[in-house]
Amino acid sequence: MKTLVVYYSFTGNTRKVAEELAGRLGADLTELIEERPRKGLSGAIRAIFESLRHRASEITPVTAPLRKYDLIILAAPLWAGHIASPMRDFAERYREELSQVSFVITHGGSSVKKAAKELEEFCGQHPLEVMDIQEVQIKKNKVGRPISAYLAALRRDFADNDNTAHAA
């Protein structure tokens, strides 16, 4: 399966997870870059404001040919209980070009159910899998086991979908 990992990372935590996923899968990797980059405390405050107001943060155009991928993994942090606004912009802007999707949500300990549901709505499709991974796991380099479980579930789901398509 041809896979692309698309990620946004403000602090670097989501980047670490995205790079690990891409490396293990042999996947391509694309970072979302904001038109107006965030820095320091003012960037964090803007992130919370955008999340609470359900606003997307404008990103630079993605040049990866999205339609050529069988699976696109979307990785983003949780901000104030919502998916990070740059990922919201990507999902809404490119929803027609996305094949099957899967989500990776990094967070400080909050529930990710609402954010995963939002991202599903932005993409216009249900994800194969959702992995949530806490910041403390990332900082302690304890992401190996959850990533392995996530990848095993993804491969199983993708194989099941492929077998269902062949049976039809």
Buried (B, 14 or more C-beta within 10 A) or exposed (E): BEBBBBBBBBBEBBBBBBBBBBEEBEBBBBBBEBEEEBEEEEEBEBBEEBBEEEBBBEBEEBEBEBEEBEBBBBBBBBBBBBBBBBBBBBBEBBBEBBBBBBBBBBBEEBEBEEBBEBBBEBBEBEBBBBBBBBBEBBEEEEBEEBBEEBBEBBBEBBEEBEEEEEEE
